[in-house]
Amino acid sequence: MKSRWQTLASAVSACALLGTGAAAQSPPPCPALDDSGRGKLIDYVQKKYNLPITTPIEIAGAVFVNESCYRKLDFHSGDARRPLNLTLFASPDLRFLTRDLMDVRVDPAVEERRQRRELLAKLSTGGAPLLGAKDALVTITVFSEFQCPYCSQAAKGLTQDILPERSGTVRLEYRSFPLPMHAWARAAAEAAACARQQGDGYFWSFHDYFFEHQKELKPDSLESSVLEYAGGLTGFNAQTLRTCLEQKGASAAVERDVALGKEVGVTGTPTMFVNGERLSGYRAEQLRAMIERQSAR
């Protein structure tokens, strides 16, 4: 017959064994991302971002987020006309997709700084036209289009007020984001991109021309107006521009800007990012405050 101490020891050993078994038990595996799941996700992204069915899309990367079953998915298309580089997070059951996934264990201020650094690096890819000091502390990336009246106001404020005020501190980076509702915005974006092939200075000449003559330009006469203007530019080859326009030689460059804008959440123009900090519309005093804040950082 066991003594009271033997009984207690047996109970303790049993509890220890149970505890060891519970600790050793691994959590259930995360659901697999099979071909069917990939197909459904790609089909959704294709429809969501209005991409033609002929545009090839792949999930270039699919990794779990920390110790969770949430996945970080990188959607990619190498189509020159409709490029796509998009990062989304998928719920474990692949039902939900989101651009952001917030981890409550991470300090929000630290996470915000990390996301801003990543966004700034993304906005700096592709070599957009620049105006201002190359080594400026602050980069204003503006997603704009030449037929938008609000963009015209923003362009005037940025080039005639903000940049002269903060010479050496701020530089401007232009990204084309022509809206479907505007009849000649896309053609103008391609014309400015064609002009840029002969030098960045010519891009900014066309930038100013389109905004200054915004109310006079018409869809059916835009090309002739552009070529007439090009003929008066010193050192510029108007015939090279004509060929570029006829062959859609800058269409891919414009589409890359549009794809980047969609990737970073641009839905209207003008949209600006000040070292990665977003500002929708043009509000001069708010922009100046953002520049001060980013300069201090």
N, C-alpha and C positions, 0 to 999 in steps of 0.2 A: 504494500500500500504506500502511495507517494506521500511524502511529507508536504506541509504547506509551502515550504521553500521550493521543493521540486516542482510543484504545481505552478507556482508563480514563474519559475524559470522557464517552464515549458510554454506558458502563455506569452512571456516576453519574446521567446524564440519564434513563436508562431507569428506574433505581430511584426517582428523584424523581417521574416520571410515574406509576409504579405506586403510590407512596405517596399521591400526590394523588388518584388514583382510589379508593383504599381509604378515604381520609378523606371523600371526597365521597359515598361510597356510604351511603345512609340505611338505618336499620334497617327491618326489615319492618313494615308497618303493623299496628296493633292490630286484632283482630277486631271487626267491627261489632256494635253492639247493635241488631239488627233487631226487627221486631214479634214474630217467633217467640221470640227470646231473652227479650224483655220479658214475653211471655205465660207462659213457663216459670217465670221468677223470681217473678212475681206469684202464680201458682198455688201455688208452693212456700210463699211467705210466708203466703198465705191458709190453707193447711192447717197450717203450723207453729204459727200463733198462734190456731188454732181460730176463724177468722172466718167468718161465714156466707157462702155463695156469692153472696148478694145484696149483700154489702158491696162497694161500688166502690173498688178500689185502683188507684193510679197510681204510676209512678216519676216523681216530681216533679223530681228532679235526678239526673244521671249524669255525673260528671266523672272524668277520669283522675287518679291519685294521683302527683304529681310527674312524673318522666319514665318511669314504668312503664305497663304495660297493665292494672294493677289499677284497678278503678272504685269510686268512692264513690257509693252509690245511696241516695236518699232516697225511702222508700215513704210514701205519704200516702193517707189516706181522710178525706173530709169528712163521713162519716156521723156525725150527732150522737150516735147511740146506741152506735156502736162506732168511735170515732175512732182513727186510727192515724197516728203520726209516728215513723218508724223509720229509722235509718241503718245500713246494712250495707255491707261491702266484698265485691266479687266478683272471683274469679280471672279471668285473661284469657280462659279458655275458658268462663267462666260456670258452671263446675261447682261451685265452692265459694263459700259465703257465710260471712262471719265478722263479728263485732261489732268486733273490733280488728285493726289492721294495724300491725305494729311495723317501724319503719324503723331499721336498725342505724346509720345515719349521724346519727341524732338522739340527743342526750343523754337517757337515760331519765328523769333527774330533771326536766329541762326539759319533756319530754313529759308526765310525770305531772302537773306543775303546770298545764299547758295543758288537759289532759283534765279535771282537777278544776274548773277555772274554767268550762269548757263545761258540765260536769254541774251545777254549782251554778246556772248561768244557766237551764238546762233545768228544774231542780227548782223554780225561783222563778216559773215561768210559771203563769198561771191563777188567781192570787189565792187560795191555800188559807187556811183559818182559822189565825190566828196567836195565840200566847199569849206575852207577854213584851214587852220593849222593841223598838220598831220599828227602832231604829238599833243593835241589838245587833251585836257583832263576830262572834258565832257563831250560825249557824242550824242547829238540829237538825230535819231533815225526817224524820218517822216515817211509814212505811207500816204501817197497823194495821187491825184490825177488832174489832168490839165483842163477838164471841162467843169470841174466842181467849183462853184463860186466861193465856198468856204475855204477851199484849198488855195485859191488866189489870194484871199486875205491873209492866210497863214504864210504863204510864200513871201509876200511883201513884208510881213512882220519879222519873219526869220532872217531874210537876206538884208533888209534895210535897217532893222532895229537891233535885233538880238545879236547877230554876228558882229556888227561894228562895235556894239557896246562891250562885248566880251571877246574882243580880238585876241587870239592866242590861247584862249581858255576853252572855247567852244568850236566844234566843227559840225557841219550839217551833212547828213547822209540821206540820199534820196532813193526811195523805193516806189516803183510804179504799182498802182493798185486801181486800174480803170474799172469803173462800175458799169455793169451791163445796161443800166438805165440811160447812160449818156452815149449819144450816137457816134461821136468822133473821138472819145477819150482813148480808146484802144489804139486807133490809128495814130494819134498824136504821141502816145507812149512809145510805139514802135519807131516813129520818125525820130524822136529824141534819142532812142537807143541806137538807131542807125547812125545818127550824127556823132554819137559818142565814139564810134569806131574810128573816127578821125581825130579824137582827142577829147578829154574831159571838158575842156573849156567850151567846146562846141555844144556839148550837152547842156551846159548852163545857159548858153546863148539861146538855145531852143526853149529851154525851161522858161526863161524870161519872156521870150516872144509869145509863147502860147498863153501865158497868163495875162500879158499886156493886151493881147488881141482876142481874148476869150469871147467877148460878146459879138465879135465880127465874123469869127470862123464858122464855116458850114461844112457838114459832112461831105457833100458832093463836090466841093471845091477845095477841100483841105489839102490834098496832095499838090495841087497847082500853087496854092498859097505858100506851102512849105518850100517848094522848089524855087519859087520867086524870092523868098527870103534867103534861102541858101545861096542863091547867086550873088548876093551882096556881101557875103562874109569873106573876109580876106583869108586867102590860103585854103579855103574850103572847096572840095571837089563836089559840085552839085550832081554830076553824072554818077558818081559812086553812090551818092545818097539815093538817086532815082533807082539804080539797080538793086540796092538793098531793100527799098520799099517794094519793088515789083516782085522780088524773090522771097519776101517775108524773112529777110535775113536777121531780124532782131526779135522775131516772135518768141523764140525760146527764152531769150533773156527777160522779156516782160513776163512770161508765164512763170519763170522761176521766182520773180518778185511776188507775183500773185500767190503762188503756192506757199512761199515763206510767210506772207501776210496771214493766210488762212491758218497756217500752223501755229502762229503766235496769237491767234484770236482776233485779228482785224476784221471788222464787219462794215466799217464806214470810213470815210475820209473827211478831213485829215485825221490820222491817228499817229501820235508821236511816242517815242520811247527815249527817255533821257537817261543814258547809261543803264538802260533796261527798265526804268521806272515809267509806267504807262501814263499817257495823257490823251484823252479823246477830245478832239476839237482844238481850237487855238485860243487860249486865254493867257495873255501876255504876262500878267502878274503872277499867275500860278506857275507858268513856265519859268519865270525868273527865280521864283522861290525854289523850284526843283533844281535849277542849275546851281544855285548857292549851296543847297544841301549836298548835291553830288560833288561839287568842288571841294567841300569840306571833308568829304570822305576820302 
